[in-house]
């Protein structure tokens, strides 16, 4: 008999679903697309890339699925988020070509009472979830994750009953949502241990940072699933973006799994993850969201490898391991920042053809003729209208390489 494969922790990044719901912020569809490409390049297993039933997402979602077929976003899985109701499943399948879904419904007493106002009870919640799950399988959805919103405040016996119903009706995994950041590492370890042991489904851990414990909760929750014989998936966002105090930062989760005491030795993290993409992906998200990376952000903050104290500086110069657990090169930080001074030509919504050609020449991209150049210029103008920022190199290169797909991404029909 073949030896059973080792359980593993994979990353499901939710920047394009939960991160974009950060109050007063958001991403344009082109920016969401670049995020997906960068996540794929970083070896992330799956991106929860949007809302299939939200009309302004439709073209973006279908265009990104087309990029997946072309191998631009591959092997990363693109998965949509919907409410756990049959109508949302029907609408998602009607509007998009999505083949992977997470269906979500509240399970705590607080939310069942507070959100449904007495119209639903616990049995109704399970029936509704089952109906949506069956509909998804009936419609040919390849994988379905079932989300228990506010799982950390849900009665444990009911949570297990809910998860077993999901398992028995074809769910591929259960998402444990610490929606308010209520858990701590001790409580989440115990609850996910019970959930994994009793249900036997892979567990997806989705934590928030309201009490400042999001990385510890995410990592220890995943460890609990592994210790009880099932695969684990950690939900992350780039730079920890997300509602209220945010979600689990992608880079911090990776660093914790690779370098923390004892845990790092177990080699639980998906070996496809490429930490050397950390610097690039963090900087792009910071630019796209318009939110600076905190100077003390693990790995990618400007002070992450800065030493000023006499004792620390002396020790780091003698041997960096005195005060550094990992190397800055590991995160792709080998190249220095370059600040342009003097004349700089950018591409924007009012760009002319000469300045535009200059921008692309600096990227070593040539056009066949003026007609092609003007077509790309028009797309760049539309992209700038949506982002309201000068387009960066990855965005400009993408538009030039995939103009037809870029046009779909930039098209929103009210």
C-alpha positions as a Python dict, from the first residue, in 0.01 Angstrom:
ca = {
    (1, 'X'): (0, 0, 0),
    (2, 'X'): (128, 345, -92),
    (3, 'X'): (232, 564, 197),
    (4, 'X'): (-22, 834, 276),
    (5, 'X'): (93, 1175, 157),
    (6, 'X'): (182, 1436, 417),
    (7, 'X'): (-82, 1696, 492),
    (8, 'X'): (12, 2045, 382),
    (9, 'X'): (-78, 2409, 448),
    (10, 'X'): (-173, 2601, 134),
    (11, 'X'): (-243, 2970, 87),
    (12, 'X'): (-576, 3102, -41),
    (13, 'X'): (-537, 3476, -83),
    (14, 'X'): (-852, 3686, -50),
    (15, 'X'): (-712, 4031, -133),
    (16, 'X'): (-946, 4060, -433),
    (17, 'X'): (-1252, 3974, -226),
    (18, 'X'): (-1198, 4070, 137),
    (19, 'X'): (-905, 4307, 97),
    (20, 'X'): (-1092, 4525, -151),
    (21, 'X'): (-1370, 4567, 106),
    (22, 'X'): (-1139, 4780, 319),
    (23, 'X'): (-1342, 5089, 406),
    (24, 'X'): (-1272, 5393, 184),
    (25, 'X'): (-1038, 5191, -38),
    (26, 'X'): (-1054, 4948, -329),
    (27, 'X'): (-885, 4830, -648),
    (28, 'X'): (-963, 4888, -1015),
    (29, 'X'): (-1023, 4575, -1223),
    (30, 'X'): (-684, 4603, -1392),
    (31, 'X'): (-519, 4625, -1051),
    (32, 'X'): (-708, 4316, -933),
    (33, 'X'): (-585, 4135, -1244),
    (34, 'X'): (-222, 4227, -1176),
    (35, 'X'): (-268, 4107, -817),
    (36, 'X'): (-386, 3770, -952),
    (37, 'X'): (-86, 3744, -1184),
    (38, 'X'): (156, 3828, -903),
    (39, 'X'): (-12, 3582, -664),
    (40, 'X'): (17, 3312, -927),
    (41, 'X'): (386, 3394, -976),
    (42, 'X'): (431, 3370, -598),
    (43, 'X'): (300, 3012, -594),
    (44, 'X'): (-24, 3089, -410),
    (45, 'X'): (-267, 2798, -440),
    (46, 'X'): (-586, 2995, -494),
    (47, 'X'): (-716, 3350, -529),
    (48, 'X'): (-1065, 3438, -413),
    (49, 'X'): (-1082, 3679, -701),
    (50, 'X'): (-1423, 3840, -673),
    (51, 'X'): (-1801, 3830, -670),
    (52, 'X'): (-1956, 3645, -967),
    (53, 'X'): (-2306, 3784, -902),
    (54, 'X'): (-2190, 4148, -883),
    (55, 'X'): (-2247, 4291, -1231),
    (56, 'X'): (-1947, 4524, -1241),
    (57, 'X'): (-1724, 4220, -1169),
    (58, 'X'): (-1856, 4005, -1456),
    (59, 'X'): (-1621, 4114, -1735),
    (60, 'X'): (-1321, 4115, -1504),
    (61, 'X'): (-1399, 3764, -1377),
    (62, 'X'): (-1452, 3615, -1722),
    (63, 'X'): (-1140, 3789, -1856),
    (64, 'X'): (-928, 3650, -1572),
    (65, 'X'): (-1067, 3303, -1634),
    (66, 'X'): (-961, 3349, -1995),
    (67, 'X'): (-611, 3438, -1874),
    (68, 'X'): (-616, 3115, -1676),
    (69, 'X'): (-696, 2915, -1990),
    (70, 'X'): (-411, 3090, -2171),
    (71, 'X'): (-171, 2988, -1894),
    (72, 'X'): (-104, 3345, -1778),
    (73, 'X'): (-270, 3272, -1442),
    (74, 'X'): (-184, 2907, -1394),
    (75, 'X'): (-178, 2679, -1196),
    (76, 'X'): (-341, 2907, -937),
    (77, 'X'): (-711, 2839, -891),
    (78, 'X'): (-953, 3131, -939),
    (79, 'X'): (-1252, 3102, -709),
    (80, 'X'): (-1555, 3325, -655),
    (81, 'X'): (-1744, 3414, -338),
    (82, 'X'): (-2123, 3407, -312),
    (83, 'X'): (-2390, 3381, -47),
    (84, 'X'): (-2501, 3027, 34),
    (85, 'X'): (-2834, 3057, -144),
    (86, 'X'): (-2939, 2872, -463),
    (87, 'X'): (-3023, 3199, -643),
    (88, 'X'): (-2662, 3318, -613),
    (89, 'X'): (-2537, 2989, -757),
    (90, 'X'): (-2776, 3021, -1052),
    (91, 'X'): (-2670, 3381, -1113),
    (92, 'X'): (-2297, 3304, -1085),
    (93, 'X'): (-2321, 3027, -1343),
    (94, 'X'): (-2537, 3241, -1570),
    (95, 'X'): (-2309, 3546, -1567),
    (96, 'X'): (-1963, 3388, -1551),
    (97, 'X'): (-1759, 3081, -1638),
    (98, 'X'): (-1644, 3035, -1279),
    (99, 'X'): (-1577, 2671, -1180),
    (100, 'X'): (-1478, 2713, -815),
    (101, 'X'): (-1693, 2875, -547),
    (102, 'X'): (-1699, 2952, -177),
    (103, 'X'): (-2054, 2975, -46),
    (104, 'X'): (-2102, 3167, 278),
    (105, 'X'): (-2365, 3186, 551),
    (106, 'X'): (-2370, 3301, 915),
    (107, 'X'): (-2382, 3033, 1184),
    (108, 'X'): (-2350, 3205, 1525),
    (109, 'X'): (-2654, 3278, 1743),
    (110, 'X'): (-2561, 3646, 1735),
    (111, 'X'): (-2566, 3666, 1356),
    (112, 'X'): (-2861, 3434, 1298),
    (113, 'X'): (-3067, 3657, 1528),
    (114, 'X'): (-2904, 3986, 1437),
    (115, 'X'): (-2898, 3944, 1059),
    (116, 'X'): (-3205, 3732, 988),
    (117, 'X'): (-3424, 3897, 1252),
    (118, 'X'): (-3604, 3579, 1353),
    (119, 'X'): (-3685, 3473, 997),
    (120, 'X'): (-3434, 3185, 1011),
    (121, 'X'): (-3337, 2934, 1278),
    (122, 'X'): (-3036, 2703, 1298),
    (123, 'X'): (-3206, 2426, 1101),
    (124, 'X'): (-3302, 2673, 829),
    (125, 'X'): (-2938, 2781, 798),
    (126, 'X'): (-2825, 2424, 734),
    (127, 'X'): (-3108, 2362, 485),
    (128, 'X'): (-3023, 2678, 295),
    (129, 'X'): (-2654, 2587, 282),
    (130, 'X'): (-2733, 2235, 159),
    (131, 'X'): (-2964, 2367, -112),
    (132, 'X'): (-2692, 2605, -240),
    (133, 'X'): (-2425, 2337, -219),
    (134, 'X'): (-2634, 2084, -413),
    (135, 'X'): (-2719, 2346, -672),
    (136, 'X'): (-2350, 2424, -720),
    (137, 'X'): (-2262, 2058, -770),
    (138, 'X'): (-2560, 2015, -1002),
    (139, 'X'): (-2436, 2309, -1213),
    (140, 'X'): (-2091, 2156, -1255),
    (141, 'X'): (-1891, 2362, -1006),
    (142, 'X'): (-1568, 2167, -956),
    (143, 'X'): (-1489, 2263, -596),
    (144, 'X'): (-1712, 2420, -334),
    (145, 'X'): (-1591, 2554, -3),
    (146, 'X'): (-1858, 2610, 261),
    (147, 'X'): (-1805, 2915, 483),
    (148, 'X'): (-1922, 2933, 841),
    (149, 'X'): (-1933, 3307, 904),
    (150, 'X'): (-1863, 3393, 1268),
    (151, 'X'): (-1751, 3036, 1337),
    (152, 'X'): (-1549, 3148, 1639),
    (153, 'X'): (-1871, 3259, 1815),
    (154, 'X'): (-2073, 2959, 1694),
    (155, 'X'): (-2171, 2682, 1937),
    (156, 'X'): (-1922, 2400, 1876),
    (157, 'X'): (-2178, 2121, 1857),
    (158, 'X'): (-2378, 2318, 1602),
    (159, 'X'): (-2065, 2405, 1403),
    (160, 'X'): (-1977, 2036, 1376),
    (161, 'X'): (-2335, 1953, 1274),
    (162, 'X'): (-2321, 2226, 1008),
    (163, 'X'): (-1983, 2103, 877),
    (164, 'X'): (-2096, 1740, 865),
    (165, 'X'): (-2400, 1843, 661),
    (166, 'X'): (-2166, 2023, 422),
    (167, 'X'): (-1939, 1719, 399),
    (168, 'X'): (-2227, 1478, 339),
    (169, 'X'): (-2354, 1692, 53),
    (170, 'X'): (-2028, 1721, -137),
    (171, 'X'): (-1838, 2015, 12),
    (172, 'X'): (-1466, 2007, -61),
    (173, 'X'): (-1365, 2196, 253),
    (174, 'X'): (-1507, 2396, 542),
    (175, 'X'): (-1403, 2756, 604),
    (176, 'X'): (-1375, 2849, 970),
    (177, 'X'): (-1427, 3226, 983),
    (178, 'X'): (-1300, 3414, 1286),
    (179, 'X'): (-1500, 3705, 1151),
    (180, 'X'): (-1444, 3943, 1441),
    (181, 'X'): (-1094, 3831, 1540),
    (182, 'X'): (-1247, 3686, 1857),
    (183, 'X'): (-1028, 3375, 1884),
    (184, 'X'): (-685, 3343, 2041),
    (185, 'X'): (-423, 3080, 1950),
    (186, 'X'): (-531, 2849, 2232),
    (187, 'X'): (-902, 2865, 2157),
    (188, 'X'): (-865, 2828, 1781),
    (189, 'X'): (-634, 2530, 1817),
    (190, 'X'): (-891, 2347, 2027),
    (191, 'X'): (-1190, 2435, 1810),
    (192, 'X'): (-1029, 2347, 1479),
    (193, 'X'): (-886, 2027, 1629),
    (194, 'X'): (-1241, 1920, 1718),
    (195, 'X'): (-1375, 2029, 1380),
    (196, 'X'): (-1108, 1845, 1181),
    (197, 'X'): (-1121, 1530, 1393),
    (198, 'X'): (-1501, 1501, 1392),
    (199, 'X'): (-1570, 1605, 1033),
    (200, 'X'): (-1262, 1496, 839),
    (201, 'X'): (-1281, 1775, 581),
    (202, 'X'): (-987, 2002, 494),
    (203, 'X'): (-1021, 2325, 695),
    (204, 'X'): (-977, 2676, 562),
    (205, 'X'): (-882, 2930, 828),
    (206, 'X'): (-1009, 3285, 777),
    (207, 'X'): (-906, 3524, 1055),
    (208, 'X'): (-935, 3896, 1123),
    (209, 'X'): (-709, 4117, 1332),
    (210, 'X'): (-947, 4300, 1566),
    (211, 'X'): (-749, 4187, 1872),
    (212, 'X'): (-409, 4183, 1704),
    (213, 'X'): (-369, 3804, 1695),
    (214, 'X'): (-445, 3732, 1330),
    (215, 'X'): (-112, 3573, 1231),
    (216, 'X'): (-89, 3355, 1542),
    (217, 'X'): (-451, 3246, 1506),
    (218, 'X'): (-411, 3165, 1136),
    (219, 'X'): (-94, 2964, 1176),
    (220, 'X'): (-199, 2779, 1491),
    (221, 'X'): (-543, 2710, 1344),
    (222, 'X'): (-378, 2555, 1041),
    (223, 'X'): (-148, 2351, 1264),
    (224, 'X'): (-454, 2214, 1446),
    (225, 'X'): (-601, 2091, 1119),
    (226, 'X'): (-271, 1927, 1020),
    (227, 'X'): (-234, 1764, 1362),
    (228, 'X'): (-577, 1608, 1316),
    (229, 'X'): (-506, 1458, 977),
    (230, 'X'): (-650, 1702, 724),
    (231, 'X'): (-506, 1962, 488),
    (232, 'X'): (-522, 2326, 593),
    (233, 'X'): (-572, 2644, 394),
    (234, 'X'): (-490, 2988, 535),
    (235, 'X'): (-670, 3293, 400),
    (236, 'X'): (-439, 3592, 355),
    (237, 'X'): (-442, 3939, 207),
    (238, 'X'): (-145, 4133, 76),
    (239, 'X'): (-18, 4375, 344),
    (240, 'X'): (-301, 4258, 571),
    (241, 'X'): (-562, 4471, 394),
    (242, 'X'): (-924, 4404, 490),
    (243, 'X'): (-1224, 4521, 683),
    (244, 'X'): (-1169, 4701, 1015),
    (245, 'X'): (-825, 4594, 1146),
    (246, 'X'): (-759, 4376, 843),
    (247, 'X'): (-684, 4013, 761),
    (248, 'X'): (-376, 3792, 790),
    (249, 'X'): (-85, 3945, 599),
    (250, 'X'): (39, 3712, 324),
    (251, 'X'): (410, 3767, 384),
    (252, 'X'): (382, 3742, 764),
    (253, 'X'): (199, 3408, 740),
    (254, 'X'): (465, 3268, 507),
    (255, 'X'): (747, 3390, 733),
    (256, 'X'): (581, 3240, 1042),
    (257, 'X'): (540, 2901, 875),
    (258, 'X'): (896, 2901, 743),
    (259, 'X'): (1096, 3045, 1032),
    (260, 'X'): (910, 3029, 1365),
    (261, 'X'): (1049, 2803, 1638),
    (262, 'X'): (968, 2433, 1587),
    (263, 'X'): (696, 2510, 1331),
    (264, 'X'): (953, 2606, 1069),
    (265, 'X'): (1125, 2269, 1104),
    (266, 'X'): (807, 2079, 1018),
    (267, 'X'): (809, 2205, 658),
    (268, 'X'): (428, 2226, 644),
    (269, 'X'): (399, 2511, 395),
    (270, 'X'): (317, 2434, 33),
    (271, 'X'): (658, 2410, -139),
    (272, 'X'): (528, 2600, -442),
    (273, 'X'): (534, 2926, -242),
    (274, 'X'): (804, 3166, -361),
    (275, 'X'): (902, 3400, -81),
    (276, 'X'): (1124, 3600, -315),
    (277, 'X'): (807, 3752, -467),
    (278, 'X'): (722, 3914, -131),
    (279, 'X'): (888, 4251, -193),
    (280, 'X'): (738, 4300, -538),
    (281, 'X'): (386, 4193, -447),
    (282, 'X'): (379, 4402, -128),
    (283, 'X'): (504, 4713, -306),
    (284, 'X'): (252, 4675, -588),
    (285, 'X'): (-42, 4635, -348),
    (286, 'X'): (76, 4935, -149),
    (287, 'X'): (80, 5143, -466),
    (288, 'X'): (-253, 5012, -594),
    (289, 'X'): (-437, 5062, -264),
    (290, 'X'): (-258, 5389, -193),
    (291, 'X'): (-160, 5267, 155),
    (292, 'X'): (207, 5279, 261),
    (293, 'X'): (360, 4962, 403),
    (294, 'X'): (421, 5022, 776),
    (295, 'X'): (792, 5067, 847),
    (296, 'X'): (781, 4779, 1098),
    (297, 'X'): (591, 4535, 871),
    (298, 'X'): (757, 4190, 894),
    (299, 'X'): (988, 4122, 604),
    (300, 'X'): (886, 4409, 378),
    (301, 'X'): (874, 4715, 605),
    (302, 'X'): (1151, 4971, 553),
    (303, 'X'): (1284, 4900, 904),
    (304, 'X'): (1259, 4519, 882),
    (305, 'X'): (1636, 4495, 832),
    (306, 'X'): (1741, 4831, 979),
    (307, 'X'): (1969, 4839, 1285),
    (308, 'X'): (2044, 5158, 1476),
    (309, 'X'): (2116, 5054, 1833),
    (310, 'X'): (2492, 5029, 1887),
    (311, 'X'): (2477, 4676, 2022),
    (312, 'X'): (2237, 4558, 1748),
    (313, 'X'): (2430, 4723, 1465),
    (314, 'X'): (2759, 4581, 1588),
    (315, 'X'): (2610, 4235, 1625),
    (316, 'X'): (2444, 4241, 1283),
    (317, 'X'): (2766, 4350, 1113),
    (318, 'X'): (2960, 4067, 1277),
    (319, 'X'): (2700, 3805, 1184),
    (320, 'X'): (2354, 3895, 1052),
    (321, 'X'): (2208, 3591, 1230),
    (322, 'X'): (2270, 3769, 1560),
    (323, 'X'): (1969, 3992, 1489),
    (324, 'X'): (1803, 3857, 1172),
    (325, 'X'): (1608, 3531, 1141),
    (326, 'X'): (1611, 3542, 762),
    (327, 'X'): (1787, 3731, 483),
    (328, 'X'): (1649, 4032, 300),
    (329, 'X'): (1744, 3863, -28),
    (330, 'X'): (1498, 3582, 57),
    (331, 'X'): (1213, 3831, 11),
    (332, 'X'): (1339, 3962, -322),
    (333, 'X'): (1478, 4278, -161),
    (334, 'X'): (1818, 4255, -329),
    (335, 'X'): (1767, 4552, -561),
    (336, 'X'): (1771, 4904, -415),
    (337, 'X'): (1483, 5146, -461),
    (338, 'X'): (1545, 5394, -742),
    (339, 'X'): (1392, 5739, -709),
    (340, 'X'): (1359, 5923, -1041),
    (341, 'X'): (1459, 6288, -1035),
    (342, 'X'): (1421, 6548, -1307),
    (343, 'X'): (1212, 6485, -1619),
    (344, 'X'): (970, 6190, -1612),
    (345, 'X'): (711, 6106, -1879),
    (346, 'X'): (415, 5901, -1754),
    (347, 'X'): (117, 5743, -1928),
    (348, 'X'): (-228, 5861, -1824),
    (349, 'X'): (-577, 5947, -1940),
    (350, 'X'): (-461, 6257, -2131),
    (351, 'X'): (-139, 6115, -2276),
    (352, 'X'): (-39, 6200, -2632),
    (353, 'X'): (110, 5950, -2875),
    (354, 'X'): (470, 6081, -2856),
    (355, 'X'): (496, 6071, -2478),
    (356, 'X'): (315, 5738, -2480),
    (357, 'X'): (564, 5585, -2724),
    (358, 'X'): (848, 5714, -2506),
    (359, 'X'): (705, 5530, -2204),
    (360, 'X'): (684, 5200, -2392),
    (361, 'X'): (1027, 5244, -2550),
    (362, 'X'): (1171, 5256, -2199),
    (363, 'X'): (1006, 4916, -2145),
    (364, 'X'): (1168, 4784, -2465),
    (365, 'X'): (825, 4739, -2625),
    (366, 'X'): (778, 4835, -2990),
    (367, 'X'): (454, 4865, -3185),
    (368, 'X'): (400, 4740, -3540),
    (369, 'X'): (260, 5072, -3654),
    (370, 'X'): (77, 5386, -3542),
    (371, 'X'): (-260, 5209, -3552),
    (372, 'X'): (-150, 4951, -3294),
    (373, 'X'): (15, 5220, -3081),
    (374, 'X'): (-302, 5429, -3076),
    (375, 'X'): (-515, 5126, -2986),
    (376, 'X'): (-292, 5050, -2688),
    (377, 'X'): (-284, 5419, -2594),
    (378, 'X'): (-663, 5426, -2582),
    (379, 'X'): (-666, 5126, -2346),
    (380, 'X'): (-401, 5288, -2126),
    (381, 'X'): (-613, 5603, -2107),
    (382, 'X'): (-917, 5404, -1995),
    (383, 'X'): (-705, 5217, -1740),
    (384, 'X'): (-581, 5545, -1598),
    (385, 'X'): (-936, 5677, -1569),
    (386, 'X'): (-1017, 5374, -1350),
    (387, 'X'): (-700, 5364, -1140),
    (388, 'X'): (-647, 5742, -1118),
    (389, 'X'): (-276, 5668, -1089),
    (390, 'X'): (11, 5661, -1339),
    (391, 'X'): (26, 5305, -1471),
    (392, 'X'): (323, 5099, -1351),
    (393, 'X'): (542, 4870, -1557),
    (394, 'X'): (346, 4548, -1496),
    (395, 'X'): (20, 4717, -1592),
    (396, 'X'): (161, 4871, -1909),
    (397, 'X'): (320, 4543, -2017),
    (398, 'X'): (-3, 4353, -1953),
    (399, 'X'): (-211, 4588, -2167),
    (400, 'X'): (40, 4567, -2453),
    (401, 'X'): (59, 4187, -2434),
    (402, 'X'): (-316, 4117, -2398),
    (403, 'X'): (-507, 4414, -2543),
    (404, 'X'): (-829, 4223, -2615),
    (405, 'X'): (-847, 4082, -2263),
    (406, 'X'): (-747, 4420, -2118),
    (407, 'X'): (-1039, 4576, -2305),
    (408, 'X'): (-1280, 4330, -2139),
    (409, 'X'): (-1134, 4405, -1797),
    (410, 'X'): (-1170, 4778, -1851),
    (411, 'X'): (-1530, 4751, -1979),
    (412, 'X'): (-1808, 4801, -1726),
    (413, 'X'): (-2165, 4820, -1854),
    (414, 'X'): (-2419, 4965, -1608),
}
